[in-house]
């Protein structure tokens, strides 16, 4: 695995975004699974099937354009008790986008997901964008553990990443996109099986 991959975020980021959520404070055996970039026909449906095996609930940070392309999958996510959330309309990079354009994308996606949960694509968010989102009532969700399922690393490394770093209250990030598909299909069932065996619950993030 590449040495530069940081499975858990550096502490200084929590200072830059002080009101963002990185982890849920709890001593209970609860994990907050999250999936970015869907819904994707076929792949997101497979994720839903895997979650159902363990009665696991998750939060899906959806790209608005993918919601429009795959409305049936989007509706299934909600129907099965999961939470949908905002990941912009077209997966914008915040550092390279003007604030007004960025906020327009977020607001347009909000009309589809109908709640205030937001995660910035790539984890990129200017300080000015962060302040604007907070002032507009958004709840910004980052993560405590990232799987790096989209990277060119071994499937076993992805599993090791998430299992060894996940603790009670962790917000764990996977991706339901084609780039991550190979690693996701290998790692997610093993992750769910491992923590279900340890009697963990998998809960949604509340808006």
N, C-alpha and C positions, 0 to 999 in steps of 0.2 A: 504494500500500500504506500502511496506517496506520503512522504513525511510531513508535507505542509497541510494536510487535511486535519482540520480541527473539529473533532466530533462535538464538542461543547463550545458555546460562544465565549469569547474573551470578556472578562468582567468590565472592561472600559466601555463596551457597547451598552451595558445596562446603565451607565452614567449618562451616555449621550441620549438614550431614550428611556428616561426614568419611569415613565408611566406605562410603558409597554409591558406585555406579559411574556415572560420567558419560561415560567414553570408555575405550577399550582402548588401552593403551600399546603401540604397534607402529610400526615404520617401513615395514612391508610394505604393499602395496596391498590392504588388506582393509577392507571396510565392514560394519558390523553393522546391517542393516535391521531395524526393529521396526514392528509394527502393533498399535495399541491398539483395544479395544472389541468385537471380533468374538467368536466367529464369526457372520457374517451370511450367510444363504443367498443365493446369487447373487453378491454382491459379494466375499466372501472367496474364493469359488471362482474368480472372475475374477482376483483377486490371485495365487492359486496358479498359474493358467494363465500369467500374465505372468512369474512367477518361474521357471517351468519352462523358458521359452524361453532363459534365460541360465544355467541350472543354478544359480540363486541360492537360497541358503538364508536363512531369516529367523526371527526370534523373534516369536511372536504373544502379546501380553499380553491374555488372554481374560477377559471378564466371565462369571462363573459362570452367571448366568441365561441368557446366550446359548449357553453350552455345552449347557445342559439343553434349550434350544429347538432347537438345531441339532447334534445328536450326530454325524450323518454327516459334516458339514463339519469338525467337530472331529477326528474320526478321520482324515479325509483329510489334514489339516495334518500330523499326526504320521506318517502312512504315507509322506508324500513327503519326509521327512527334516528337517522344520522342528521348532523347539522351541516348545512351548506354555508359557505362564507366567501368573502370577496378577495380576489387575486388580480384585480384590474380586468379591463375588457380584452386587452391584447398582450398581456404579460410584459409590460413596459419595464425598462431599466430606469429607476428613479434618478440616478446620478446623471443620466443623459437626457432627461426630459424636463421641459419647462413646468413650473409648478401648476399653472392653470391647466395645461394639457393633462398633467398627471391627475389632478383633482377631478377633472371631467371624466377621465377613465374610471376612477374609483366610484364616483357618484353614479355613473351609468351602470356599472356592475351591481351596485347596491340595489338598483331598481329590480334586478333579477333575483338576487339572493334574499332581499328584504330583511336584512339585519345589519348591525353595526360592526361585525367582526371583519377584520382586514389583516392580510399578511402581504407585505411588499415582495413582489417577485425578485429573486436573487438576493433577498435580504437588503436590497438597496433602498435607502430612504434618506434624502437630504434632511438636515435638521429643520429647515424651513417647511418642508413637506410634512414632517412629523408634527410640527406645531399646528399647521393648518388642519391636519386630520384630527388631531386631538380637540381642537376648538370646534370642529364640526361633529363631535360626539362619537368618533370611531374608537373602537377598542382594538388596539394593534397587538397582534399575536406573533411572536417570533417562535423560538423553540429552545429546548434544553438539550436535545439530542438530534443530530442529523445523520441519516443513514449513508449518505453519498451513494445512493443506489444508481444515480445518473452518471457517476464517474466510471472510468475504465479501470476498475479494481475488481478483484475476485469476488465471486458470490459469497465465499466463506468470510472474506474480510467485512463485507456488509453486515452479515449476521453477527460477527464478533463486535463490530462497532456498536450496534444497537443494544445487544444483550448486555455487554459489559458496562455500558454507561447509563442505562436506564435505571431510574430509582423511583420511589413513590412520588407521584406528582409530576413526573417528567412529561413534557410535551415532545413527542417523537415525530420527526418529519420523514415521510416517505413521499414518493412521486408516482402518480398514476399517469405517466406519459410514456411514449414509445422509447425514448432514450433510456429510461430506467427499467423498461419492462423485463429484461432478462434477469437483472439482479433482484427486482421486486418479486417476481414469481418464485424465486428461490428463497428469498429471505423472509418474506411476510409470513408464510405458513409456519416456519420454524420459530419466528418471534412470537407469534400468537400461541403456539403450542407450549413454548417454554414458560411464558408468563401465566398462561392459564393453569399450567401444572403447579405453579407457585401460588395459585389462588388469587391472582390479580384480577381486578375489574378493568374494563376498557370503557371510558366515559367520554362524552362530548364536552366541548368547551361552551360554556354558557355565554350568551350575548349580553 
